[in-house]
Amino acid sequence: MQVKRVFNSRVLNGGGLIHRERLEISGEYIRYERYSWFKHNSHSITIALKNIIAMEIFPRVHGVNVILKTNERTISCRGLTRKRANEIKRLIENKA
């Protein structure tokens, strides 16, 4: 799986201070990873682009939250800029 684009959350945009979040978008898959530097562990989910049925962008005070929905689960990535959220949306619409 070749990584095409990586999006990291930032504390200045409303991301978590202890839990860092990252979205990796490749040609066929999206990988969501949540890393805790306090506990030194990570949790990751990989889903196919064709399984995404909806994407929502919620603006917040300092940034935006991106919510990706599939039939089985919902993934929420917070602490992104509006520019990066729009780029994620463009990549998903072009590949799916």
DSSP file (Angstrom, degrees, kcal/mol; ACC not computed):
  #  RESIDUE AA STRUCTURE BP1 BP2  ACC     N-H-->O    O-->H-N    N-H-->O    O-->H-N    TCO  KAPPA ALPHA  PHI   PSI    X-CA   Y-CA   Z-CA
    1    1 A M              0   0    0      0, 0.0     2,-0.5     0, 0.0     0, 0.0   0.000 360.0 360.0 360.0 109.7    0.0    0.0    0.0
    2    2 A Q        -     0   0    0      1,-0.0    25,-0.6     2,-0.0     2,-0.4  -0.709 360.0-127.3 -86.6 127.4    1.8    3.1   -1.2
    3    3 A V  E     +A   26   0A   0     -2,-0.5    23,-0.2     1,-0.2     3,-0.1  -0.608  28.7 176.6 -77.3 125.4    1.0    6.3    0.8
    4    4 A K  E     +     0   0A   0     21,-1.0     2,-0.3    -2,-0.4    22,-0.2   0.857  66.1   2.3 -94.6 -44.6   -0.2    9.1   -1.4
    5    5 A R  E     -A   25   0A   0     20,-1.9    20,-3.1     2,-0.0     2,-0.4  -0.996  59.5-156.5-149.3 139.3   -1.0   11.8    1.1
    6    6 A V  E     -A   24   0A   0     -2,-0.3     2,-0.5    18,-0.2    18,-0.2  -0.964   5.3-167.9-121.2 133.5   -0.7   12.1    4.9
    7    7 A F  E     -A   23   0A   0     16,-3.0    16,-2.7    -2,-0.4     2,-0.3  -0.983   7.2-166.1-123.6 119.9   -2.8   14.5    7.0
    8    8 A N  E     -A   22   0A   0     -2,-0.5    14,-0.2    14,-0.2     2,-0.1  -0.814  19.8-121.8-105.9 144.3   -1.8   15.1   10.7
    9    9 A S        -     0   0    0     12,-2.6     2,-0.4    -2,-0.3    71,-0.2  -0.474  25.3-149.7 -78.1 156.0   -3.9   16.8   13.3
   10   10 A R    > > -     0   0    0     69,-2.2     5,-2.5    -2,-0.1     3,-0.8  -0.973  18.6-136.7-129.5 144.0   -2.6   19.8   15.1
   11   11 A V  G > 5S+     0   0    0     -2,-0.4     3,-1.6     1,-0.2    -1,-0.1   0.867 106.0  59.9 -65.0 -37.0   -3.2   21.1   18.6
   12   12 A L  G 3 5S+     0   0    0      1,-0.3    -1,-0.2     2,-0.1    67,-0.1   0.723 105.2  49.9 -64.9 -21.5   -3.6   24.7   17.3
   13   13 A N  G < 5S-     0   0    0     -3,-0.8    66,-0.4    66,-0.3    -1,-0.3   0.223 134.2 -83.4-101.6  13.3   -6.5   23.5   15.2
   14   14 A G  T < 5S+     0   0    0     -3,-1.6    -3,-0.2     1,-0.2    -2,-0.1   0.556  82.0 143.3  99.5   9.4   -8.4   21.7   17.9
   15   15 A G      < -     0   0    0     -5,-2.5    -1,-0.2    64,-0.3    64,-0.2  -0.299  58.5 -83.4 -75.6 166.8   -6.6   18.4   17.9
   16   16 A G        -     0   0    0      3,-0.5    -1,-0.1    62,-0.2     5,-0.1  -0.416  23.9-147.7 -73.6 145.0   -5.8   16.4   21.0
   17   17 A L  S    S+     0   0    0     -2,-0.1    -1,-0.1     1,-0.1     3,-0.1   0.869 100.5  27.0 -77.4 -38.8   -2.8   17.2   23.1
   18   18 A I  S    S+     0   0    0      1,-0.2    19,-1.7    18,-0.1     2,-0.7   0.841 120.6  55.8 -91.2 -38.5   -2.3   13.7   24.3
   19   19 A H  E     - B   0  36A   0     17,-0.2    -3,-0.5    18,-0.1     2,-0.4  -0.868  69.8-162.7-103.5 113.7   -3.8   11.8   21.3
   20   20 A R  E     - B   0  35A   0     15,-2.8    15,-3.0    -2,-0.7     2,-0.3  -0.757   8.2-155.6 -92.4 139.7   -2.4   12.6   17.9
   21   21 A E  E     - B   0  34A   0     -2,-0.4   -12,-2.6    13,-0.2     2,-0.3  -0.887  11.3-177.2-118.9 148.8   -4.5   11.6   14.8
   22   22 A R  E     -AB   8  33A   0     11,-2.2    11,-2.6    -2,-0.3     2,-0.5  -0.996  13.2-158.9-147.0 137.0   -3.4   10.9   11.3
   23   23 A L  E     -AB   7  32A   0    -16,-2.7   -16,-3.0    -2,-0.3     2,-0.5  -0.973   8.2-167.6-113.6 129.3   -5.1   10.1    8.0
   24   24 A E  E     -AB   6  31A   0      7,-2.6     7,-2.7    -2,-0.5     2,-0.6  -0.978   4.8-165.5-115.1 122.8   -3.2    8.4    5.2
   25   25 A I  E     +AB   5  30A   0    -20,-3.1   -20,-1.9    -2,-0.5   -21,-1.0  -0.939  13.3 169.7-113.0 119.2   -4.8    8.3    1.8
   26   26 A S  E     -A    3   0A   0      3,-2.7   -23,-0.1    -2,-0.6    23,-0.0  -0.396  54.1 -78.0-109.2-168.4   -3.5    6.0   -0.8
   27   27 A G  S    S+     0   0    0    -25,-0.6   -24,-0.1     1,-0.2     3,-0.1   0.800 124.3   7.6 -64.9 -30.6   -4.9    5.0   -4.2
   28   28 A E  S    S+     0   0    0      1,-0.1    21,-2.8    21,-0.1    22,-0.4   0.547 122.3  51.1-127.6 -14.8   -7.4    2.5   -2.8
   29   29 A Y  E     - C   0  48A   0     19,-0.3    -3,-2.7    20,-0.1     2,-0.4  -0.879  53.6-148.9-131.9 157.5   -7.3    2.8    1.0
   30   30 A I  E     -BC  25  47A   0     17,-2.9    17,-2.6    -2,-0.3     2,-0.5  -0.996  16.6-162.6-120.5 131.5   -7.6    5.3    3.9
   31   31 A R  E     -BC  24  46A   0     -7,-2.7    -7,-2.6    -2,-0.4     2,-0.5  -0.969   1.1-164.6-117.7 123.1   -5.8    4.5    7.1
   32   32 A Y  E     -BC  23  45A   0     13,-3.1    13,-2.6    -2,-0.5     2,-0.4  -0.910   9.9-176.3-105.4 130.4   -6.7    6.3   10.3
   33   33 A E  E     -BC  22  44A   0    -11,-2.6   -11,-2.2    -2,-0.5     2,-0.5  -0.993  13.3-167.7-131.7 134.4   -4.3    6.2   13.2
   34   34 A R  E     -BC  21  43A   0      9,-2.8     9,-2.1    -2,-0.4     2,-0.4  -0.976  13.5-169.0-121.5 117.0   -4.6    7.6   16.7
   35   35 A Y  E     -BC  20  42A   0    -15,-3.0   -15,-2.8    -2,-0.5     2,-0.6  -0.885  10.9-156.5-111.3 135.4   -1.4    7.6   18.7
   36   36 A S  E  >> -BC  19  41A   0      5,-2.8     4,-1.4    -2,-0.4     5,-1.1  -0.939   5.9-171.6-109.5 112.8   -1.2    8.3   22.4
   37   37 A W  T  45S+     0   0    0    -19,-1.7    -1,-0.1    -2,-0.6   -18,-0.1   0.731  87.1  59.2 -74.8 -19.8    2.2    9.6   23.5
   38   38 A F  T  45S+     0   0    0    -20,-0.4    -1,-0.2     1,-0.2   -19,-0.1   0.915 120.2  24.6 -72.8 -43.4    1.2    9.2   27.1
   39   39 A K  T  45S-     0   0    0      2,-0.2    -2,-0.2     0, 0.0    -1,-0.2   0.524 100.8-131.5 -97.4  -8.5    0.5    5.5   26.9
   40   40 A H  T  <5 +     0   0    0     -4,-1.4     2,-0.3     1,-0.2    -3,-0.2   0.904  67.0 112.5  56.2  47.2    2.8    4.9   24.0
   41   41 A N  E   < -C   36   0A   0     -5,-1.1    -5,-2.8     2,-0.0     2,-0.3  -0.937  49.2-151.6-139.5 165.3    0.3    2.9   22.0
   42   42 A S  E     -C   35   0A   0     -2,-0.3     2,-0.4    -7,-0.2    -7,-0.2  -0.955   5.5-154.2-138.4 157.3   -1.6    3.4   18.8
   43   43 A H  E     -C   34   0A   0     -9,-2.1    -9,-2.8    -2,-0.3     2,-0.4  -0.999  20.2-176.5-130.3 127.5   -4.9    2.3   17.3
   44   44 A S  E     -C   33   0A   0     -2,-0.4     2,-0.4   -11,-0.2   -11,-0.2  -0.953  13.0-167.8-132.0 150.4   -5.4    2.2   13.5
   45   45 A I  E     -C   32   0A   0    -13,-2.6   -13,-3.1    -2,-0.4     2,-0.5  -0.999   5.9-162.2-133.0 133.7   -8.2    1.4   11.1
   46   46 A T  E     +C   31   0A   0     -2,-0.4     2,-0.3   -15,-0.2   -15,-0.2  -0.979  15.1 172.0-119.3 127.6   -7.8    0.8    7.4
   47   47 A I  E     -C   30   0A   0    -17,-2.6   -17,-2.9    -2,-0.5     2,-0.2  -0.951  33.6-109.4-132.2 153.4  -10.8    1.0    5.0
   48   48 A A  E >   -C   29   0A   0     -2,-0.3     3,-1.3   -19,-0.2     4,-0.4  -0.552  22.6-128.7 -79.7 145.1  -11.2    0.9    1.3
   49   49 A L  G >  S+     0   0    0    -21,-2.8     3,-1.3     1,-0.3   -20,-0.1   0.835 107.7  61.6 -61.8 -32.7  -12.2    4.1   -0.5
   50   50 A K  G 3  S+     0   0    0    -22,-0.4    -1,-0.3     1,-0.3   -21,-0.1   0.699  97.2  60.0 -70.1 -16.8  -15.0    2.4   -2.3
   51   51 A N  G <  S+     0   0    0     -3,-1.3    20,-0.5    19,-0.0     2,-0.5   0.559  77.6 105.3 -86.5  -8.6  -16.7    1.6    1.1
   52   52 A I    <   +     0   0    0     -3,-1.3    18,-0.2    -4,-0.4     3,-0.1  -0.603  40.1 173.7 -76.2 123.6  -17.0    5.3    2.1
   53   53 A I        +     0   0    0     16,-2.7     2,-0.3    -2,-0.5    17,-0.2   0.670  62.9  12.2-103.6 -21.1  -20.6    6.3    1.8
   54   54 A A  E     -D   69   0B   0     15,-1.4    15,-2.8     2,-0.0     2,-0.4  -0.994  52.5-164.7-155.9 149.8  -20.5    9.9    3.2
   55   55 A M  E     -D   68   0B   0     -2,-0.3     2,-0.4    13,-0.2    13,-0.2  -0.996  12.3-172.3-136.0 131.7  -18.0   12.5    4.3
   56   56 A E  E     -D   67   0B   0     11,-2.5    11,-2.7    -2,-0.4     2,-0.5  -0.956  12.1-153.7-125.8 144.1  -18.9   15.5    6.5
   57   57 A I  E     -D   66   0B   0     -2,-0.4     9,-0.2     9,-0.2    -2,-0.0  -0.974  10.5-167.9-117.5 119.2  -16.8   18.5    7.5
   58   58 A F  E     -D   65   0B   0      7,-3.0     7,-2.6    -2,-0.5     2,-0.2  -0.925  14.5-141.2-109.3 114.4  -17.7   20.2   10.7
   59   59 A P  E     -D   64   0B   0      0, 0.0     5,-0.3     0, 0.0     2,-0.2  -0.508  22.3-175.9 -73.4 141.5  -16.1   23.6   11.3
   60   60 A R        -     0   0    0      3,-3.6   -46,-0.0    -2,-0.2     0, 0.0  -0.600  43.3 -86.1-121.6-175.2  -15.0   24.4   14.9
   61   61 A V  S    S+     0   0    0     -2,-0.2   -47,-0.1     1,-0.2     3,-0.1   0.923 123.8  15.8 -63.2 -46.2  -13.5   27.5   16.5
   62   62 A H  S    S-     0   0    0    -49,-0.1     2,-0.3    19,-0.0    -1,-0.2   0.430 134.3 -20.6-111.1  -0.7   -9.9   26.7   15.6
   63   63 A G  S    S-     0   0    0    -49,-0.1    -3,-3.6    18,-0.1     2,-0.3  -0.901  72.1 -81.7-175.5-159.8  -10.1   24.1   12.9
   64   64 A V  E     -DE  59  80B   0     16,-2.7    16,-2.0    -2,-0.3    15,-0.6  -0.926  21.1-137.9-131.1 156.7  -12.4   21.5   11.4
   65   65 A N  E     -DE  58  78B   0     -7,-2.6    -7,-3.0    -2,-0.3     2,-0.5  -0.938  16.3-150.4-110.5 137.3  -13.4   17.9   12.2
   66   66 A V  E     -DE  57  77B   0     11,-3.1    11,-3.0    -2,-0.4     2,-0.5  -0.936   9.0-166.0-110.5 127.8  -13.7   15.4    9.3
   67   67 A I  E     -DE  56  76B   0    -11,-2.7   -11,-2.5    -2,-0.5     2,-0.5  -0.966   0.7-167.3-118.1 122.7  -16.1   12.5    9.7
   68   68 A L  E     -DE  55  75B   0      7,-2.9     7,-3.0    -2,-0.5     2,-0.4  -0.926   8.9-161.0-108.6 129.2  -16.0    9.5    7.3
   69   69 A K  E     +DE  54  74B   0    -15,-2.8   -16,-2.7    -2,-0.5   -15,-1.4  -0.924  14.6 169.4-117.3 135.4  -18.9    7.1    7.3
   70   70 A T        -     0   0    0      3,-2.7   -18,-0.1    -2,-0.4   -19,-0.0  -0.691  51.7 -95.1-122.4-178.3  -19.0    3.5    6.0
   71   71 A N  S    S+     0   0    0    -20,-0.5     3,-0.1    -2,-0.2   -19,-0.1   0.851 122.8  34.3 -67.2 -33.0  -21.7    0.9    6.4
   72   72 A E  S    S+     0   0    0      1,-0.2     2,-0.3    -3,-0.0    -1,-0.2   0.820 124.0   4.7 -92.9 -34.3  -19.9   -0.6    9.4
   73   73 A R        -     0   0    0      2,-0.0    -3,-2.7     0, 0.0     2,-0.4  -0.907  54.3-127.5-150.0 169.8  -18.3    2.3   11.2
   74   74 A T  E     -E   69   0B   0     -2,-0.3     2,-0.5    -5,-0.2    -5,-0.2  -0.994  19.5-159.7-125.8 131.4  -17.7    6.0   11.5
   75   75 A I  E     -E   68   0B   0     -7,-3.0    -7,-2.9    -2,-0.4     2,-0.5  -0.941   4.9-166.9-113.7 130.9  -14.3    7.6   11.7
   76   76 A S  E     -E   67   0B   0     -2,-0.5     2,-0.5    -9,-0.2    -9,-0.2  -0.976   4.8-175.3-121.0 125.2  -13.8   11.0   13.1
   77   77 A C  E     -E   66   0B   0    -11,-3.0   -11,-3.1    -2,-0.5     2,-0.3  -0.981  12.3-171.5-119.9 122.1  -10.5   13.0   12.7
   78   78 A R  E     +E   65   0B   0     -2,-0.5   -62,-0.2   -13,-0.2   -13,-0.2  -0.745  52.6  48.9-114.8 160.4  -10.2   16.3   14.5
   79   79 A G  E    S+     0   0B   0    -15,-0.6   -69,-2.2   -66,-0.4   -66,-0.3   0.793  72.4 134.1  88.1  30.1   -7.8   19.1   14.4
   80   80 A L  E     -E   64   0B   0    -16,-2.0   -16,-2.7    -3,-0.2    -1,-0.3  -0.698  54.7-112.5-106.0 161.7   -7.4   19.7   10.7
   81   81 A T     >  -     0   0    0     -2,-0.2     4,-2.2   -18,-0.2     5,-0.2  -0.527  27.7-114.9 -85.0 161.1   -7.4   22.9    8.7
   82   82 A R  H  > S+     0   0    0      1,-0.2     4,-2.3     2,-0.2     5,-0.2   0.872 116.7  55.2 -63.3 -36.7  -10.2   23.7    6.3
   83   83 A K  H  > S+     0   0    0      1,-0.2     4,-1.7     2,-0.2    -1,-0.2   0.919 110.0  45.0 -62.7 -44.5   -7.7   23.6    3.4
   84   84 A R  H  > S+     0   0    0      2,-0.2     4,-2.3     1,-0.2    -2,-0.2   0.871 111.3  53.4 -68.5 -36.5   -6.6   20.0    4.3
   85   85 A A  H  X S+     0   0    0     -4,-2.2     4,-2.2     1,-0.2    -2,-0.2   0.902 109.2  48.7 -64.9 -40.5  -10.2   18.9    4.9
   86   86 A N  H  X S+     0   0    0     -4,-2.3     4,-2.2     2,-0.2    -1,-0.2   0.852 110.0  52.1 -67.3 -33.6  -11.2   20.1    1.4
   87   87 A E  H  X S+     0   0    0     -4,-1.7     4,-2.4     2,-0.2    -2,-0.2   0.891 108.5  50.6 -68.7 -38.6   -8.2   18.3    0.0
   88   88 A I  H  X S+     0   0    0     -4,-2.3     4,-2.4     2,-0.2    -2,-0.2   0.928 110.6  49.8 -61.1 -45.2   -9.3   15.1    1.7
   89   89 A K  H  X S+     0   0    0     -4,-2.2     4,-2.4     1,-0.2    -2,-0.2   0.908 110.9  49.3 -60.9 -43.0  -12.7   15.5    0.3
   90   90 A R  H  X S+     0   0    0     -4,-2.2     4,-2.0     2,-0.2    -1,-0.2   0.912 111.1  49.3 -63.2 -43.5  -11.3   16.1   -3.2
   91   91 A L  H  X S+     0   0    0     -4,-2.4     4,-1.5     1,-0.2    -2,-0.2   0.897 112.8  47.3 -63.1 -41.0   -9.1   13.0   -3.0
   92   92 A I  H  X S+     0   0    0     -4,-2.4     4,-2.4     1,-0.2    -2,-0.2   0.908 112.3  49.0 -68.4 -41.6  -12.0   10.8   -1.8
   93   93 A E  H  < S+     0   0    0     -4,-2.4    -1,-0.2     1,-0.2    -2,-0.2   0.853 112.4  48.4 -67.6 -33.3  -14.3   12.1   -4.5
   94   94 A N  H  < S+     0   0    0     -4,-2.0    -1,-0.2    -5,-0.2    -2,-0.2   0.804 119.2  37.6 -75.7 -29.4  -11.8   11.5   -7.3
   95   95 A K  H  <        0   0    0     -4,-1.5    -2,-0.2    -5,-0.2    -3,-0.2   0.789 360.0 360.0 -93.5 -30.7  -10.9    8.0   -6.2
   96   96 A A     <        0   0    0     -4,-2.4    -1,-0.2    -5,-0.2    -2,-0.1   0.480 360.0 360.0 -83.0 360.0  -14.3    6.6   -5.1
